[in-house]
């Protein structure tokens, strides 16, 4: 195996090979802005770059070791295993966690060997809704749940206006709605600095925008949208409890879909979902059902895997991770 660091001059080559915005060169620059070490490598065959990926390093508290994290990367095959063994040992990693951007195909399960173990702690969801933006607006509407179509019309009848924005005043509105939502719904999102750095880093290169719904000039819903290659992503958003009857959330999603089409993109990645037999009692069921209403394909990804170098630290880390207060900290530690 021929493993080499990727240089700045190879940015275009690198981006051509990776498949997800989290693996993009630009996302790596955002992670660097948080003072997180980012390692970019390429695998060569016959002196030709054939695979590329980036991973980040996170110091394990009270130790001299690190966690390597490689989200939305390539196949966890023998070649990647050899590469990560070399990188992990060189950088004093207790283990490397990988979450491949590889769909699970029924009846064709990927065989993972060479030291990978199935992780007890996924960070990304195993499932996701992905919408085909190459379809016409008429076909997209037809494929939606009838209640979703109805709610879109309700918002339109109420005069809800949706705008795509890239100005800092709109970003302040987004932040307020995002943190109002995390507080109201009791989940732990990223802090303001994290969002600020995503915004400032990706705005410079045209990979981020906001889409905001207004009712009587009041911002009710704001989503941050990322675009990379042929895909629009919806990773973060927030909404107000005010005027819920006008269904602003539904119109924002529809306008995001239309925006993706206008940008010439082919897919709308909704970032995460529950499985095919989602439990209505699950705290994330409301998000799942909302996304499901737009008629996207429910995608299953292959599992999360860990490549372990220091089993005592790995097992201790895994045990501590089961404690809820620590668990929240670890999710933030790995930047999920």
C-alpha positions as MATLAB code, in Angstrom:
seq = 'XXXXXXXXXXXXXXXXXXXXXXXXXXXXXXXXXXXXXXXXXXXXXXXXXXXXXXXXXXXXXXXXXXXXXXXXXXXXXXXXXXXXXXXXXXXXXXXXXXXXXXXXXXXXXXXXXXXXXXXXXXXXXXXXXXXXXXXXXXXXXXXXXXXXXXXXXXXXXXXXXXXXXXXXXXXXXXXXXXXXXXXXXXXXXXXXXXXXXXXXXXXXXXXXXXXXXXXXXXXXXXXXXXXXXXXXXXXXXXXXXXXXXXXXXXXXXXXXXXXXXXXXXXXXXXXXXXXXXXXXXXXXXXXXXXXXXXXXXXXXXXXXXXXXXXXXXXXXXXXXXXXXXXXXXXXXXXXX';
ca = [
       0.000    0.000    0.000;
       1.209    3.455   -0.963;
      -0.097    5.955    1.620;
       0.867    9.630    1.366;
      -0.263   12.889    3.000;
      -2.428   15.098    0.772;
      -0.923   18.511    0.028;
      -2.694   21.824   -0.490;
      -1.946   21.603   -4.208;
      -4.097   18.456   -4.393;
      -7.299   20.085   -3.140;
      -9.185   19.629   -6.444;
      -8.081   15.999   -6.771;
      -9.040   15.355   -3.181;
     -12.541   16.819   -3.499;
     -13.128   14.832   -6.658;
     -12.605   11.555   -4.796;
     -14.579   12.152   -1.566;
     -18.352   11.703   -1.514;
     -19.766   13.686    1.419;
     -19.578   17.303    2.589;
     -18.124   16.134    5.930;
     -15.157   14.773    3.987;
     -14.771   17.873    1.814;
     -11.598   19.923    1.923;
     -13.638   22.922    3.028;
     -15.156   21.060    5.986;
     -11.641   20.093    7.016;
     -10.695   23.774    7.023;
     -13.673   24.479    9.271;
     -12.510   21.786   11.687;
      -9.035   23.316   11.687;
     -10.594   26.658   12.654;
     -11.719   24.965   15.886;
      -8.079   24.039   16.619;
      -8.799   20.378   15.896;
      -5.984   18.457   14.159;
      -7.063   17.380   10.654;
      -5.110   14.708    8.794;
      -5.608   14.241    5.033;
      -4.249   11.193    3.253;
      -4.345    9.616   -0.159;
      -3.892    6.016   -1.247;
      -2.038    5.501   -4.507;
      -1.954    2.620   -6.960;
       0.705    2.660   -9.681;
       1.514    6.227   -8.621;
      -2.111    7.316   -9.212;
      -4.271    8.759   -6.411;
      -7.215    6.350   -6.108;
      -8.699    7.086   -2.662;
      -8.619   10.029   -0.271;
      -9.964   10.814    3.178;
      -9.522   13.073    6.167;
      -9.793   12.285    9.848;
      -9.640   14.387   12.969;
      -7.864   13.731   16.251;
      -9.378   14.268   19.703;
      -7.373   13.992   22.907;
      -8.783   11.512   25.409;
      -9.016   13.315   28.773;
      -6.532   12.233   31.456;
      -4.435   10.222   28.969;
      -1.731   10.899   26.401;
      -3.731    9.181   23.675;
      -6.175   10.230   20.975;
      -9.334    9.136   19.211;
      -9.192    9.259   15.442;
     -12.550    9.974   13.824;
     -13.240    9.388   10.124;
     -16.889   10.176    9.318;
     -18.547    9.565    5.937;
     -15.422    8.116    4.390;
     -14.592    5.278    1.972;
     -15.034    1.496    2.177;
     -13.591   -0.067    5.333;
     -11.587   -2.552    3.278;
      -8.133   -4.059    3.756;
      -6.507   -1.047    2.127;
      -8.171    1.437    4.496;
      -7.428   -0.782    7.491;
      -3.723   -0.819    6.648;
      -3.738    2.951    6.157;
      -5.472    3.629    9.459;
      -3.187    1.257   11.351;
      -0.220    3.245   10.100;
      -1.862    6.600   10.849;
      -3.254    5.526   14.229;
       0.021    4.198   15.550;
       1.943    7.205   14.254;
      -0.447    9.595   16.036;
      -0.751    7.687   19.328;
      -4.422    6.768   18.830;
      -6.153    4.408   21.234;
      -8.614    3.704   18.429;
      -9.985    5.113   15.187;
     -13.745    5.342   14.658;
     -15.061    5.196   11.094;
     -18.569    5.821    9.767;
     -18.427    5.036    6.037;
     -20.569    6.844    3.496;
     -21.529    3.455    2.078;
     -25.106    2.271    1.670;
     -26.099   -1.139    2.977;
     -27.395   -3.232    0.079;
     -29.843   -5.972    1.057;
     -28.339   -9.395    0.510;
     -24.883   -7.956   -0.184;
     -23.484   -7.159    3.237;
     -19.986   -5.732    3.287;
     -17.427   -8.038    4.835;
     -15.245   -6.023    7.217;
     -11.963   -7.618    8.222;
      -8.452   -6.667    9.249;
      -9.137   -5.579   12.792;
     -12.310   -3.512   12.496;
     -14.850   -4.182   15.230;
     -18.467   -3.065   15.176;
     -18.704    0.048   17.325;
     -21.025    0.214   20.337;
     -21.249    4.003   19.811;
     -22.413    5.287   16.414;
     -22.420    9.071   16.085;
     -24.227    9.480   12.782;
     -27.578    7.761   12.428;
     -27.597    4.492   10.513;
     -30.567    5.692    8.442;
     -31.300    8.773    6.391;
     -33.848   10.183    3.960;
     -32.428   11.169    0.561;
     -34.659   12.903   -1.968;
     -34.148   12.717   -5.739;
     -33.998   16.324   -6.974;
     -33.914   15.329  -10.639;
     -37.678   14.716  -10.502;
     -40.045   17.493  -11.547;
     -41.760   19.642   -8.919;
     -45.072   18.016   -9.873;
     -43.650   14.536   -9.300;
     -42.021   15.546   -6.025;
     -45.316   16.938   -4.742;
     -47.155   13.827   -5.875;
     -44.729   11.601   -3.926;
     -45.236   13.519   -0.668;
     -47.587   12.434    2.069;
     -50.973   14.106    1.581;
     -50.706   15.806    4.987;
     -47.334   17.310    3.998;
     -48.790   18.722    0.770;
     -51.728   20.095    2.741;
     -49.438   21.814    5.274;
     -47.430   23.433    2.482;
     -50.649   24.911    1.074;
     -51.656   26.087    4.571;
     -48.384   28.033    4.882;
     -48.841   29.534    1.425;
     -52.422   30.597    2.201;
     -51.243   32.295    5.397;
     -48.737   34.307    3.403;
     -45.600   32.747    4.868;
     -42.586   33.953    2.891;
     -39.383   31.954    2.557;
     -36.072   33.520    1.598;
     -32.583   32.172    0.930;
     -29.969   34.365    2.635;
     -26.230   34.618    3.147;
     -26.000   37.778    5.287;
     -24.875   37.957    8.911;
     -28.148   39.490   10.123;
     -29.970   36.391    8.899;
     -27.364   34.243   10.641;
     -28.234   35.908   13.951;
     -31.892   35.022   13.375;
     -30.832   31.446   12.653;
     -28.784   31.208   15.866;
     -31.660   32.460   17.992;
     -34.100   29.966   16.501;
     -31.591   27.129   16.744;
     -30.861   27.661   20.443;
     -34.520   28.325   21.250;
     -35.219   24.900   19.783;
     -32.441   23.025   21.576;
     -33.555   24.531   24.888;
     -37.240   23.828   24.269;
     -36.722   20.241   23.126;
     -33.995   19.397   25.616;
     -31.230   18.188   23.342;
     -27.596   19.260   23.300;
     -26.535   20.975   20.088;
     -23.252   22.572   19.150;
     -22.304   25.864   20.754;
     -22.451   29.278   19.082;
     -18.756   29.312   18.195;
     -19.131   26.033   16.295;
     -21.997   27.420   14.178;
     -20.157   30.702   13.689;
     -17.116   28.901   12.315;
     -19.187   26.695    9.995;
     -20.858   29.840    8.692;
     -17.742   31.943    8.243;
     -15.589   29.179    6.757;
     -18.072   27.755    4.274;
     -19.657   31.073    3.287;
     -16.347   32.190    1.802;
     -16.461   29.332   -0.685;
     -20.207   29.318   -1.407;
     -21.012   26.038    0.354;
     -23.489   27.317    2.944;
     -26.678   29.363    2.965;
     -29.679   29.938    5.192;
     -33.304   29.467    4.293;
     -35.721   31.332    6.565;
     -39.512   31.449    6.791;
     -41.142   34.757    7.789;
     -44.690   35.395    8.916;
     -45.678   39.038    9.264;
     -41.953   39.872    9.085;
     -41.166   37.590   12.034;
     -38.635   34.770   11.419;
     -40.272   31.489   12.432;
     -38.042   28.778   10.987;
     -34.411   28.833    9.844;
     -32.343   26.052    8.323;
     -28.656   25.978    7.520;
     -28.102   24.253    4.178;
     -24.785   22.960    2.861;
     -24.022   22.088   -0.735;
     -21.185   19.926   -2.018;
     -20.842   18.420   -5.467;
     -24.351   17.283   -6.510;
     -25.965   17.234   -3.053;
     -27.843   19.657   -0.802;
     -27.602   18.875    2.935;
     -29.861   19.909    5.809;
     -27.737   19.450    8.967;
     -29.041   22.128   11.357;
     -32.180   24.130   11.927;
     -34.430   25.782   14.453;
     -37.947   27.073   14.797;
     -40.179   29.223   16.983;
     -43.215   28.096   18.953;
     -45.026   31.190   17.740;
     -47.656   30.820   14.997;
     -47.287   27.083   14.665;
     -50.649   27.078   12.922;
     -49.112   28.614    9.775;
     -46.942   25.514    9.133;
     -43.749   27.445    8.348;
     -41.576   24.347    8.787;
     -43.296   22.551    5.934;
     -42.889   25.442    3.536;
     -39.194   25.839    4.437;
     -38.571   22.204    3.506;
     -40.399   22.578    0.182;
     -38.531   25.770   -0.657;
     -35.232   24.060    0.245;
     -36.095   21.311   -2.225;
     -36.869   23.867   -4.935;
     -33.652   25.724   -4.130;
     -31.670   22.516   -4.587;
     -33.240   22.044   -7.994;
     -32.499   25.659   -8.909;
     -28.840   25.104   -7.996;
     -28.746   22.123  -10.351;
     -28.211   19.586   -7.557;
     -29.357   15.989   -7.795;
     -29.939   14.911   -4.190;
     -31.307   16.358   -0.960;
     -29.677   14.691    2.046;
     -31.804   15.191    5.173;
     -28.916   14.166    7.479;
     -30.568   11.438    9.536;
     -33.645    9.370   10.329;
     -34.908    6.461   12.380;
     -35.214    2.994   10.889;
     -37.992    1.466    8.775;
     -40.009    0.434   11.853;
     -39.672    3.702   13.753;
     -41.141    3.665   17.258;
     -43.674    6.496   17.783;
     -42.404    6.711   21.378;
     -38.870    7.492   20.252;
     -37.966   11.125   21.128;
     -36.780   11.658   17.527;
     -39.941   10.268   15.957;
     -41.368   13.722   15.231;
     -38.275   14.670   13.183;
     -38.389   11.322   11.410;
     -42.068   11.626   10.496;
     -41.606   15.210    9.296;
     -38.804   14.200    6.924;
     -40.633   11.070    5.832;
     -43.508   13.212    4.619;
     -41.421   14.533    1.708;
     -41.184   11.164    0.011;
     -37.441   10.623    0.119;
     -35.816    7.210   -0.055;
     -34.967    5.715    3.335;
     -31.282    4.836    3.087;
     -29.464    2.433    5.399;
     -25.701    2.800    5.797;
     -23.267    0.094    6.848;
     -22.381    0.079   10.508;
     -19.959    2.218   12.489;
     -16.629    0.477   13.137;
     -13.688    0.961   15.464;
     -10.101    0.009   14.762;
      -8.618   -0.540   18.217;
      -4.947   -0.170   19.166;
      -5.198    0.137   22.957;
      -7.897   -2.166   24.282;
      -7.735   -1.172   27.993;
      -8.290    2.517   27.178;
     -10.887    1.652   24.540;
     -12.896   -0.534   26.933;
     -12.677    2.060   29.714;
     -13.752    4.794   27.306;
     -16.689    2.670   26.097;
     -17.793    1.924   29.656;
     -17.690    5.600   30.673;
     -19.581    6.517   27.514;
     -22.617    4.634   28.813;
     -23.017    7.241   31.553;
     -25.404    9.880   30.191;
     -23.631   13.085   31.383;
     -20.305   11.821   30.008;
     -22.041   10.656   26.841;
     -23.099   14.179   25.950;
     -19.539   15.368   26.501;
     -18.130   12.661   24.238;
     -20.518   13.493   21.420;
     -19.311   17.077   21.598;
     -15.711   15.895   21.866;
     -15.984   14.113   18.524;
     -17.789   17.050   16.955;
     -20.983   15.258   15.992;
];
